[in-house]
Amino acid sequence: MGRVALVTGGSRGIGAAIAKALAAEGCAVAATYGGNDEAAAKFTAETSIKTYKWSVGDYDACKDGIAQVEADLGPVEILVNNAGITRDAPFHKMSPQQWHEVIDTNLTGVFNMTHNVWGGMRERKFGRIVTISSINGQKGQFAQANYAASKAGDIGFTKSLAQEGARAGITVNILCPGYINTEMMSTIPEKVMNEVILPQIPVGRLGEPEEMARAVVFLTSDDAGFITGSTISANGGQYLA
Ligand SMILES: NC(=O)c1ccc[n+]([C@@H]2O[C@H](COP(=O)([O-])OP(=O)(O)OC[C@H]3O[C@@H](n4cnc5c(N)ncnc54)[C@H](OP(=O)(O)O)[C@@H]3O)[C@@H](O)[C@H]2O)c1
């Protein structure tokens, strides 16, 4: 049996592709989700990867959920912080609720999950942590002050923890996808997709979740022990950071 991996938001989209790719590498994988029971049940039926439901925004739920995963599979050696949401609005219309929901999930959720595996990884002198940020955390985006702030925060968090984890054998890296073909993209009107978004992407298409998964598989492999604190852009050439 390979390493034990936990993927947040692993029931759909990019996270599902990551969970499947890690399982294909021989990892024992746990995938979490926030509320969509139907999607999670379908994912488990199709992949045999067990899913666990809790909100990454709730510290105690993360602590209890990780304890359950570890009782089922063993100590978490690979953590992929993938769960994320958008609540877009131009800033003058953005409500405090839209701000807090996004920060609580995308940034505090990363703290909540990482904090609850960090001690074990330090003790065992091994860990791989990859957080899924976004191109919009690198460059900002109209109507996404909340989302861009959360995703930029993830980058600073990662660079700091990389320094703290280095001597303990823990690597901490970040992947910044561009526009990827998932349900998150389905909220974008077709006209905006064809006339605004696709023309910005030099490769001329959206990325696929499986392409993000291959990058995560590499970053979480034993072979990637010298790569830490890195920000990997995977955006089809849209933004060269
Ligand atoms: N799609 C893109 O183009 C794109 C680009 C750049 C970055 N990203 C980032 O990549 C990650 C995955 O995006 P995606 O497009 O694959 O998203 P998605 O298809 O909307 O899936 C999101 C996943 O996160 C889970 N989730 C949401 N809120 C949660 C919470 N509070 N606690 C636990 N799980 C929660 C969802 O669970 P439920 O099914 O229960 O809701 C689902 O499994 C996100 O962090 C996103 O910001 C995406």
The ligand as a Gaussian input file, in Angstrom:
#p B3LYP/6-31G(d) Opt

LIG

0 1
 N      -12.268000      25.442000     -11.987000
 C      -11.350000      26.370000     -12.205000
 O      -11.251000      26.912000     -13.309000
 C      -10.394000      26.758000     -11.125000
 C       -9.386000      27.659000     -11.447000
 C       -8.470000      28.019000     -10.478000
 C       -8.550000      27.485000      -9.219000
 N       -9.555000      26.621000      -8.926000
 C       -9.609000      26.091000      -7.564000
 O       -9.542000      24.686000      -7.626000
 C      -10.279000      24.124000      -6.548000
 C      -11.306000      23.145000      -7.093000
 O      -12.152000      23.839000      -7.988000
 P      -13.280000      23.074000      -8.827000
 O      -13.569000      23.914000      -9.998000
 O      -12.909000      21.665000      -9.006000
 O      -14.517000      23.209000      -7.795000
 P      -15.921000      22.444000      -7.782000
 O      -16.106000      21.633000      -9.003000
 O      -16.924000      23.504000      -7.448000
 O      -15.743000      21.444000      -6.530000
 C      -15.493000      22.006000      -5.269000
 C      -15.284000      20.903000      -4.254000
 O      -14.998000      21.531000      -2.990000
 C      -15.954000      21.075000      -2.033000
 N      -16.239000      22.110000      -1.053000
 C      -16.741000      23.348000      -1.248000
 N      -16.864000      23.991000      -0.088000
 C      -16.431000      23.136000       0.878000
 C      -16.316000      23.202000       2.290000
 N      -16.658000      24.316000       2.975000
 N      -15.839000      22.133000       2.946000
 C      -15.467000      21.015000       2.292000
 N      -15.548000      20.882000       0.950000
 C      -16.036000      21.933000       0.265000
 C      -17.169000      20.696000      -2.848000
 O      -18.015000      19.849000      -2.096000
 P      -19.578000      19.735000      -2.478000
 O      -19.652000      18.908000      -3.720000
 O      -20.182000      19.070000      -1.307000
 O      -20.072000      21.119000      -2.706000
 C      -16.503000      20.032000      -4.043000
 O      -16.106000      18.722000      -3.708000
 C      -10.892000      25.310000      -5.797000
 O      -10.079000      25.655000      -4.697000
 C      -10.881000      26.414000      -6.820000
 O      -10.858000      27.684000      -6.223000
 C      -10.478000      26.247000      -9.843000

